[in-house]
Amino acid sequence: MNPNNRPSNPSTAKGHEGHAHGPEDTQHEPASPARADPHAGHDHAEGEHEGHTHGSSRAESISLVISGVLVGGGVIAEWLNLLGKKGVAGLAIGGMAAGGWFLLRKAGRALLRFRPDINLLVVIAAIGASIIGEWIEAAAVVFLFGVAEWLEGWADRRARRAVEALLEIAPKSATVNRGGNFVEVPVEEVKVDEIVAVKSGMSIPLDGEVTRGESAVNQAPITGESVPVDKKAGDGVFAGTINGEGSLEIRVTKASGDTTLAKIIRLVKEAQEQKAPTQRFVDLFARYYTPIVTVAALLVFLVPPLLMDGEWSQWLYKACVLLIIACPCALVISTPVSIVAGLTALAKRGVLVKGGAHLESIAKLKALAVDKTGTITEGKPKVQGVDVIGSNEEKAILRAAAAIDVHSAHPLAVAIVKHTEALGITFPRAENYKNQSGRGAEGVVDGHPHFVGNHRFAHELGVCSEEIERRLATIESRGHSVVVVGHRPHDGCKGEVLGIIAIGDTLRANAADAIRALHEAGVESVMMLSGDNQRTVDFIAKQVGIDDPRGDLLPDDKVGAVKALREKYGIVGMVGDGVNDAPAMATATVGIAMGVAGTDAAIETADIALMQDDLAKIAETIRLGRRTLGIIRFNIAFALSLKLIFLVLTLMGYASLWLAIMADTGATLLVVANALRLLRSKSVALAAPPSAAMAVDREK
């Protein structure tokens, strides 16, 4: 069973082919960001939405302004002894009517459901204050609670503004070549494979491939990159990115509803609607807390007068104060606003976190497993040389290897085929091709069974000799991957090694700094997983400062390594390409796909998707996740402490309705402001050391 309750697609497992056939993506039209109630639990503790966002209604905003004017006038009239009691009461009633009509509607629904909520508490408190003649205080309760509700709605809209901005950056129309003429049409009408023209300084309307022209494109809205990326014919571009000085013609590859930008918007919206564990706890707490407080207030009102000859009006007033103090506005809003702010801040940096639960998990991360190729290294291997065995020829070795590897899309196989073609060596397609997952492949070339594979595969075939071992050790000590090429044992023939191809990759420029940043962010252990030989893996690990390198791993071995990490550390992450490493990523607490801009299956597979090939983004995500969790904890502690203090003051007779509602509104404003600080978090760039030729996996 998937430990994270995420379905893992067996077809995404890494094999010789080096790529996965991910599930077909469901087509989604981009919609405007959902405006869910930021504090589910006010009206609907169990999370059902009522189609209304606090503070989003223009009518409610106008009503609050009118209510504020009337209540303010009543306060002044009472202080200056103007208009008399009836005049003051009239202003108060008008203020309550203006500021409480929508509040009364929600309270009525709660009463019909026999489920007391915050709205019902405020209405009861206002009615109680009015009964004992405290008209202005009753009106102030209604008005200030309305202000608190408006603040929560404003905070929700403020936190979601970055996602709405994504919708606005994509042009609504495109200049399309139709019949030899460029005409402007809505982006929804542009079809795949049509050619669109983008002038300098304009936004690119749809995902596509450059067919003519060169320019620097600002991809910050998609990948978070601060530096424009040069684009030329054959390069991919994304909707919503901004063309620089050049003019481009682009062949459309995705319809408007299926662009990378549309998927990002949809995923971020879905993430914002998912509740984090802390939020679920707070909502559950509020669900039981509110009815308990209602009963407690009723007892405060009834018990002293009935059993201790207390003054009815005095204890009714205290009960009303208790109801206002008990309103968990600040408590309930503290978590969702913080989560939405954290998710939005990361989305602006090109990091897609698919829900508050994953944001909390990354904040608690103790260990991280990273795939080597494409994560620590660039994933762009090149042939460094061919070690010829015996009297064989380099040309024949490359010809046999390319004949088999032409069937594969694995990075090493592609590197061998490209190198062979560059030398002008022609080769056939091997017959009876067979992939050996995590080891290599085999096929028949010129009527003879051949194999290509890693050190492990050569051992399993029994073709390694002391001389071969010595040569392999020498190549691996230089940090290169080895591809052994030879005749496969068959029909009594022992088989032989024809030669060894050395392949090297480039270490990511900031890999060492990124690993150091991970440790500084609180990650106790970083494990590197690779199907490459242990010598090469150790060499790379030493260069970047990884403390636990694991080589010679099959895909299942990677899953086992991640399971061992979970048993030791509890909460662990797995970084891979989002497709080929899917089994190990699904096993981890948090699966992180790196550098997946435009790769639909990778975006859909991972819990966290990095839109840029930057390992440093992981440390930045951990830091922001921990900051988010810290703010949530502070806000909850602050809200509960304030309630406790005012509860004691109420029972001692020192609190008033004025003080209670001001404290509640003030607490709401403070926790909202504290949460929105996350939107001002700045990215931290890491220095890039010189690159070095490094090795890659032969995970075949």
N, C-alpha and C positions, 0 to 999 in steps of 0.2 A: 504493500500500500504506500502511496505517495505520502510522506510524512507531513507535507504541507497541504494535503488535500487538493493538490493541483494535478490534473491529469497529465501524465507524461506520455508523449507519443513515441512508440518504439522506433518509428521511422526516422527520428531525429538523432539516434545514436550515431556516434562517430565511427566511421569505417574507412575503408580504403578510398572510397569515393571523395572523402573530404568535404562533403556537403550533405545537407539533409533535405528531404522532401517533406517540408512542414505541412501542417493542415491548411486547407484552402481558407483564405481569409474571407470572412463574411463582409459583404459590402455594406458600408455605413455612410450615410449622408451626414455631413457635419451639421450640427445643430448649435444653437446658441447655448452657452454654458448654463447648466441647470442651476436654478436658484433655490436650493433646498433650505428649509428652515434651519438656521444655524444652531438652534438649540432644541432639537427634538427632545421632547420630555416636558416642555412647557405646556403645549397643547396635546402632545402625543408621546407619552413617555416611552412607548414601545417603538417609536420611530415611524409611524405612518404619517405621510405628508398630507397637509390639508390644502395644498395648492396656494399657499400664501406665504410671502416672505415679510418678516417684520421690517417696517420702515420703507418698504418698496412702493407703497401706495401713495400717490400724490395727494389723494383725499385725506389720508391719515396724517400726512405731514402738515397740510393746511389746518386740519382740525387741531393738531397739537399747538400750532402757533396761536390760534384763537383761544384755546384753553389756557395757554401761558399768559396771554394778555388779560383774560378774565380773572384768573387766579391771582396774578400780580396786582391787578386793580383791587381785588378783595383784600389782599394783605395790607395794601396801603390804606384802604378805607378803614380797616379794623384798627390799624395802628393810630390813625389820626382821628378815630372816632367819627367817621363820616358815614352818611347814608343810613345809619342805624343797623340793628341786628338783621332786620328783614332785607335791607339792601345788600348787606354783606352776604347773607345767605343766598340771595338771588344771584349774585356774581359767582358764588361758589358752585351753586347748582348748574349755572350756565357753563362754568369751567369743566365740571364733571361730565356734563352732557357732550360737550365738544370733544373732550379728550378721552371719553370712555365708551363711546358707542360701539367701537369695534372690540373693545375689551369685554363689554357686557355680552356680546354675541359669542365670543369664545368661552366665557365663563358658563353661559347657558348650555353649550355643547358638553362641557365637562360635567355639569350637574346632571344632564340627561344620561350620561354614560356612567354615573356614579363613580367618577374617578377625579377627585380633587386635583387641580393643577394650580400653577402660579396665578393665572388670571382669576380663578375663583377665589383664591386667598385675598387678592387685592380688592375684589368687589365686596367680599364679606367685611374686610377691614374698613372700607369706605362707608358702607352702610352702617356699621357699628359706630363709627365716629360721628356720622350724621345724626344717629338716634340720640346721642348724648349732647348734641348741639355744637360739636366741633366741626363746623361746616368748612372752614378754610383748610384745616388739616386734612379733612376728607378729600377736598378738591386737590390739594397738593399731592396726596398719595396717588390719585389717578393720573395727574399731569406728569409727575416725575417718573412714575412707572412707564408711562407712554414714552417719555424721553429715553429711558433705559432700553426699551424695546427698539426704538428708532436707532439708537447707538449700535445695538447688536446687528440690525439689518445693514447699517452703514459699514460696519466692520466686515460683514460677510461680502458685501459688494466690493469693498476695498481689497480684500484678499483675493478675489476672483478677477480683478481688473486685468491682471497680466494675461490670463487666458482669453479674456474678451479681446485684448489687444492683438492676440494671435489671429483671431478671426478677421480683424480689420486690416492686417498687413497684406493679406492675399488680395490681388486685384479682383474686381468684380467682372472685368471683361478682358479679352485677349485679342491681339491682332493676328489673325489667322490667314494663311495663304490658301485661297480658294480660287481655282481656275486661273492661277497666275497673278491674281490680285490679292493684296493684303487688306482684309476687311475686319472691322472690330465687331466681335460678337460676345455675348455673355459666356463666362467660363463653363457654365453648365452645358452649353451646346457644343463645346469643343470635343472632338472625338480623338481617341487614341490613334497615334501615327500621323496626325495632322501636324503641319509646321507652323509654329508661332514665332513672331518677331518681337524682340525685347530691346528697346532703345536704352541708351546709357542713362543711369539714374532711376530706371523704372523697376518695379517689382516683377519677379518672374511669376506668371499666373498659375502654372501647373508643373508637376514633376515631369522631367524629360531628359533628353540627351542632346548636347550641343552638336549641331550639324555644320554650322558655319560661324566663323568669328572667334575672337578671343577677348577675354575680359576678366577682371577680378570681381568675384561675387562675395558679398557680405552674407555669410551663412549663420550669423549670430542668432536669428530667431529660431533656427532649427537645432544647431549643434552647440551654441553657446560660445563659438570661437570668436575672439575679439579681432582677429586679423583676417582680412578678405582672402579668399582662396582663388588662385588663378584657374580659369577654365578655358578649355580649347575643344576642338572637335573630338567627339567621342566621350567626353566627360559628362557625368550626370549632374543635374541641378534639381533644386527643390522649390516647390511653390512657396511663396512668401519671402524668399531670399531676394536680395537687392543687387541688381546688375550695376557694375561700376562704370568705367569710362567707355568701354567697348560696346559694339552692337552685336547681338547674338541672334541666331536662328536656331530654334529648338524643336526637336521632334517629341511630341507629347507621348509619354509612356503610361500615364495614369489619368483616369477621369477625375473630375473635380471632387467627387465624393470619396475617392480612394487615395488621395495624395498623402505623403508622409505627414504634412501639416494637419490634414483632417484627422489622421489616426492619432497624432499627438494630442490634439484638442479633445478627441473622444476619450482617450485613455486618462488624461488628466481630470476630465469631468467625472469619469467613473471612479477614479481614485478619491476625489474629494467627497463623493457620496458614501464611500465605505467608512465604516466606523472603526477607529482604533480600539484596542483592548481597554485603554484608559477611558475612552469616551463611552464604551459600552458599560463599564463599571459605574461611571458617573450617572448615566441615564437610568441604570437599574437602581442606583442609590436614590435618585430623585423620584423614581416611581413609588418607592415605599416611604421615602422621607416625607413627601408632601401630605399624604393622608395622616401619617402619624402626628405631624405638626398641627394639622387641622383638629384632630381629636384633643391634642394637648391644649390648644387655645380654648376649645370648648370647656375643658376641665378647669382652666384658669378662670374662665368667666363664671362657671356654675358653683364650683366647690367652695371657695371662700364665702360668698354670700349665703349659701345654703347651710354650710356646716360651721362657719365661724362668724356669722353675722356681719360679713363684709359689705361694703357699699357697692351696690349693683353697677352704678355708673363708673366707679373707680376701676372695678375689675373688668368691666366690659372694655374700657379704654386700654388696660394692660393686655387684654386678650387680642385687641386689634393691633397693638404694637408688636406683640409676639408674632402675629400672622405676617406682618410686613418684614420683620427681621428674618423670619423663616424662609421668605421667598428666595429660592436658590438660583436667582438670575445669574450672578457672577460665577457661581459654581458650575452651572450647566453650560454657559457660553465659553468657559475657560479652555476647554479641550478642543471643540470643533474649530474655533477661530485659529488657534495655534496650529492645528494640523493643516488646515487649508493654507495658512500663511507659509508654513514650512514646505508643503508640496509645491506651491506656486513659486516660491523663491528658488527651489531646485529646478523646476521646469524652465525658468528663465536662464538657467545655467546649462541647459541641455541635458538635464538628468531627469528621467521619468520614473517616479516612484509610484507604483500602482496601489496606493491606498495607505491609510494611516497605520495599519498593522505592520506593513513592511517598513515604514518610517521609524516606528518604535523598535522594530527588530534590528535595523541597521544601527540605531542608537545604542543598542546593548551588545553589539557585536564583540566577540572575544577572540575569534580566530577567523582566518581567511585562507581559502584554497584558491590558487590561480593556475589556470592553464598556461603553458609556456608560449606556444606558438600563437602569435597574434595578440598576446597580452603583455608578456615581458619582452618579446621580440616583435619586430614589425610584421612578421608573417609573409615576407617577400623574399624567399630563399633564392640563391643563385649557386650554380655549380662552381666550385672553387678549384677542382682538379680531378683527374682520374688516375688512380694507382693501378697500374697494369700488373697482372700476375702472370709469371712465366712468359711464354712467347706470344701471348695474345696481343691484339692491337687495340688501341684506344678507340678507333673508329668502330670496330666490331662490337666493343663493349657498349658504347653509347647507342649503337643501332639496335642491339637486342633490348636494352633497357627502355628506349623510347618506344619500341614496338609494343611492349607491354603497358607502359605508362600512358600511352595515348588514350587508353580506355578510361583513365582516371582523372578526376578533377582535384586530387589532393595537391597541396602546394608543392611538395617535393616532386611529385610526378610531373606537374606542369613545368617546374624548373628544368627538369631533365629534358623534356620534349622541346622546350624553347631553346635550350643550349644546343641540342642536336641539330635543330633546324637552322640555328644561326651559323653553324659550321658548314651548312650545306650538305649534311649527311641525309640521304633518303632512307626511309625505313618502312616496312610493311606494318599492317595491324596484326598483332598476334592473334592466333586462333585459340579456342578453348580457354579464354581468359577466365581466371578465377581469383577473386579477392580473398586474402587471408587477413581478417580484421585484426588490427593492432600489430601486424607482422610485416606484410608486404603483399605481393601478388605473384601469379605465375601464368604462363601461357606458352603456346607452341609457336616458335619462330623458325622459319625455314625448315620445318619438319622435326625440330628438336625441342624438347621441353626445357624452358628456361624459367628462371625466377629472378625477382628483384625484391629486396627486403632489408630489414634492419638486422642488427647484431643477433638479436634473439632468434630470428627466423633462420639465420645461417647455422646457429647451434642446433635448432630443432631438426634441420635437414641433415645434420652430421657432416657438413662440408668444411668446418673450421679446423685448421691445423695450427701448430705453434707459430708458423710463419704468418698465417692470416691473422691470428690473435695479436701478434706483435704489431702488424701494420694497422689493424683496427685501433689498437691502443694509442698509437702515435697520432693518428688522425683525430681521435676523440679528445686527446689531451690538448689539441689546439682549439677545442670548442666547436668542432664541426660535427654535423650529423653524417652518418655513413649509410650508403646504399650499396649493399653487396649484390653483385650481378654474377650469375653463373648458370651452369647446366643443372637441372633438377635431377636428383636420383630417380631412376626408373628402370624397370625390367632388368634388375640385377646390376645396373650401372651405379657406381657410387656417387656420381655427380662431382662437379668441381666448381671452384670460384674462378671466374674470368678476370674480374677486377673489382675495385672498390671506388665508388664515386663519392667524393667529399662535397658536402653542400653546407653553405653557411648563410646565416641570416644576420640582420642588423638589430642590435639591442635598441629598444626604444630609448629615445634621447633622455627622457627624464625618469627612467625606470628606477634607478637607485634612489633618487630623491623621493619618488612616489612611495617606495617601500619604507623609507625612513619616516615619511609623513604618516603612513599607516600606523607605525609603532607609536609615534608621537600622539596620534589620535586615540590611542588606547587599545589597539589590537595587539594582543599578547603573542600570537603566533601567526606567521605567514608560511603556508606550505605551497610549494610549486609542484604541480602534477604534469607528467610528461610520458609519452610513449617512447621517447628517445632514450639512449643509453645513459647509465648512471654517471659516467665520467663527464659527458657533455652537460648533463643537468647540474652536476656539482660545480662545474666550471662557471656556468651562467649564474648559479645561485651565489657564488662567491663574489662575482662582479657587482651584483645588485643588492647584496645584503640579505638574502632570504635564508632563514635559519633552518628550514626543513625541506630540502629538495627530495623529490621522489621520482625516479626514472624507471624505465622498463615496464611501464604500466599499460595494461590493456584497458579498454573502456570500463569493464566491470571492476577492475582494480581501482579506478578513480572513484567509483561509487563507494567502494569499501573504505577508501582513505577518508572520504568526506564523512562517512558514518562514524569512523573512529574519532574524527575531530569533534563531532556532535556529542559523542559519549564523554569526551574529556572536557569540552568547553561549554556545551549546551547550545549556545547561539552562535552559529557559524555562517559564513557566506562562501559562495563559489563563483568565481569570475571566469567566464568563457566567452565564446562567440555567440551565445544565445541560441544556437541551433545544434551544432555538433556535440556540445557538452551538456545537452539537455538532461540526460539521466543524472549526472553528478549535480547539476544545478537544482534539479527537482529534489534531490536528497538533502541539500543544504537548507538551512532555515530561510536564507535569502539567496535567490539566484540573480546574478548580475551579468548582463550582457554588455560587452564593451565595443564601442565603435560601430553601432548598428544603424546609423542614419540611412534611411531608405530601405533597410532590410526588414520587410514586413513580418516574416516569421520570427525573426529575432526580437522585434519589439513586442510581439504577442506572447512569446515564450517566457521571458524573464520577469522577475518581480521588480527589478530595477534595470532600466535600459539607459546606457550612456550613449548619447548621440554623437560623441566625438571619441577618437582614439586617444584617450588621455587617462592613464591609470591614476593620475593625481585627483581626478574627479571623485574617486571612491573615498579617499581620505576627507575630501571636502564634504561629501555627502554624510559621512559618519559624524563629522564635527557639527554640521548643521542639524542632523538628527538628534544628537545629544543636547544641543542647545534648545531645540524644540521640546524635547522631553523635560529638560530642566525648567523651562518656562511653564509648561503644563503643571508640573509638580508644585512650583511656587504659587501659581494662580489658585490651584485647588487648596493648598495649605492656607493661603491668605484669605480666601473666601470663607473657609470653615472656621478659621480663627476669629475672623470678624463677627461671624454669626454667634459664636460662643461668647465673645465679650459682650455683645449687645443683649444676648439672652440673660446673662447675669445681671446686667444693668437694669433690664426690664423687671426682673423679679425683685430687685432691690428698690425699684421705684424711681430710678434716675433717667430712664429713657422715655422719649416722647415719639409721637408719630412723625413729627418733623425730622427728628434725629434719625429715626429708623429708616425712613425713605431716602433721606440724603445719603446715609451710609450705604444703602443698597445700590443706589444709582452711582455713587462715587466708586464703589467696589467694582461695579460692572465696567465703568469707564477705565479704571486702572488696569483690569485684567485684559481688556480689549487693546489698550495702548501697549501693554507689555507684549502681547502676542504679535501685534503688527510690527514690532521691531525686527522680526524675522525677515520681513520684506526688504529691509535695508542692509542685510548681510552682504558683505563683499566677498568676491572670489579671491582666492590666494593662488598666485601663479608660482610654479616651481621652476628653479633654474634648470637648464638643460645641459648636461655634460656632453663631451664629444661622443659620437657614436662609435660602436665597435662591431666588427664582424662576429656574429654569434651563430649558434646552431639552432636548428628547428627540429620538430618531431618527425619521425617516420612512423606516424600512427596509422599503419596500414595492416 
